[in-house]
Amino acid sequence: MKLRIAGVLGAAAVAGMVAVLVPGTAQAANGILVSNGRVLVNPTGCVRIALTDLDTTAVSNTTDQDATFYASIDCSGDPIGTVTAGADGTPPMAGSFTIN
């Protein structure tokens, strides 16, 4: 009987640890992000930025999450800038950003 209880408790402990380690699903940011005049409501995931003749990306991030910018159009490679939640910024000309 003691062995059976220990097994059940051990399994419950492992299940609890797995639940903590598994990342949650991405949720949309709440708010509006404006990138070079393009208005995005509740953006999420990787978003491609429209090309412009500007040397920088003008961003107003009134969402509740940070936006991370990349030179690539598919959010690959190293980030080139971040605009924090509730802030304005001008990261170098970016091809995409992630927000989640």
Secondary structure as the mmCIF struct_conf table of DSSP 4:
data_model
#
loop_
_struct_conf.conf_type_id
_struct_conf.id
_struct_conf.beg_label_comp_id
_struct_conf.beg_label_asym_id
_struct_conf.beg_label_seq_id
_struct_conf.end_label_comp_id
_struct_conf.end_label_asym_id
_struct_conf.end_label_seq_id
HELX_RH_AL_P HELX_RH_AL_P1 LYS A 2 LEU A 21
BEND BEND1 VAL A 22 VAL A 22
HELX_LH_PP_P HELX_LH_PP_P1 PRO A 23 ALA A 26
HELX_LH_PP_P HELX_LH_PP_P2 ALA A 28 ALA A 29
BEND BEND2 ASN A 30 GLY A 31
STRN STRN1 ILE A 32 SER A 35
TURN_TY1_P TURN_TY1_P1 ASN A 36 GLY A 37
STRN STRN2 ARG A 38 VAL A 41
BEND BEND3 ASN A 42 ASN A 42
STRN STRN3 GLY A 45 ARG A 48
HELX_LH_PP_P HELX_LH_PP_P3 ILE A 49 LEU A 51
BEND BEND4 ASP A 53 ASP A 53
BEND BEND5 ASP A 55 ASP A 55
STRN STRN4 THR A 56 THR A 56
STRN STRN5 VAL A 59 ASN A 61
BEND BEND6 THR A 63 GLN A 65
STRN STRN6 ALA A 67 TYR A 70
BEND BEND7 ALA A 71 CYS A 75
BEND BEND8 GLY A 77 ASP A 78
STRN STRN7 PRO A 79 VAL A 83
TURN_TY1_P TURN_TY1_P2 ALA A 85 GLY A 86
STRN STRN8 ALA A 87 GLY A 89
HELX_LH_PP_P HELX_LH_PP_P4 PRO A 91 PRO A 91
STRN STRN9 PRO A 92 PRO A 92
BEND BEND9 MET A 93 MET A 93
BEND BEND10 GLY A 95 GLY A 95
STRN STRN10 SER A 96 ILE A 99
#
